[in-house]
Amino acid sequence: MDYKDAEAWFTDLWNYSIVPYVLEAVRDEVQVRLSNCDFCQSLSIIALNFRAIVKATVFIYYILGTFTFS
């Protein structure tokens, strides 16, 4: 096997075997760590419900009279 064949073999190994395996392992680890993070789950819930939280807050301020409309 000469240099060009070895280079082609290693490039194929790297691009089609090693890199996809590492990317999948990193994705799995990130998902596991984020799913076990209470703070991250709280942020996720807030982000998903942000509009409803803002509307409820404005409504509460309006009801309590501390929010004035001009």
C-alpha positions in Angstrom: 0.0 0.0 0.0 1.5 3.3 -1.0 1.0 6.7 0.5 -2.0 7.7 -1.7 -3.9 4.5 -1.0 -3.2 4.8 2.7 -4.4 8.4 2.7 -7.6 7.5 0.8 -8.2 4.6 3.2 -7.7 6.8 6.3 -9.9 9.6 4.9 -12.7 7.1 4.3 -12.3 5.6 7.7 -12.3 9.1 9.3 -15.2 10.5 7.3 -17.5 7.5 7.3 -16.7 5.6 10.5 -15.0 7.7 13.2 -16.6 11.1 12.8 -20.2 9.8 12.7 -19.5 7.6 15.7 -18.1 10.5 17.7 -20.9 12.9 16.7 -23.6 10.3 17.7 -21.8 9.7 21.1 -21.7 13.5 21.7 -25.3 14.0 20.8 -26.4 11.1 23.1 -24.3 12.5 26.0 -25.6 16.0 25.6 -29.2 14.7 25.6 -28.6 12.7 28.7 -27.0 15.6 30.5 -29.7 18.0 29.5 -32.5 15.6 30.5 -31.0 15.1 33.9 -30.5 18.8 34.6 -33.3 20.3 36.7 -32.2 23.8 35.9 -32.3 23.0 32.1 -35.8 21.5 32.4 -37.0 24.6 34.2 -35.5 26.8 31.4 -37.1 24.6 28.8 -40.6 24.9 30.4 -40.2 28.6 30.7 -39.1 28.9 27.1 -42.0 26.8 25.8 -44.5 28.7 27.9 -43.0 32.2 27.7 -46.0 33.9 25.9 -48.5 32.4 28.3 -46.4 33.5 31.3 -46.1 37.1 30.0 -49.9 37.3 29.3 -50.7 35.9 32.8 -48.2 38.4 34.4 -49.8 41.4 32.5 -53.2 40.2 33.4 -52.3 39.9 37.1 -50.8 43.4 37.2 -53.8 44.8 35.4 -56.2 43.1 37.9 -54.1 44.4 40.9 -54.2 47.9 39.5 -50.4 48.3 39.4 -50.3 48.2 35.6 -51.7 51.3 34.0 -52.7 51.7 30.3 -52.6 55.2 28.7 
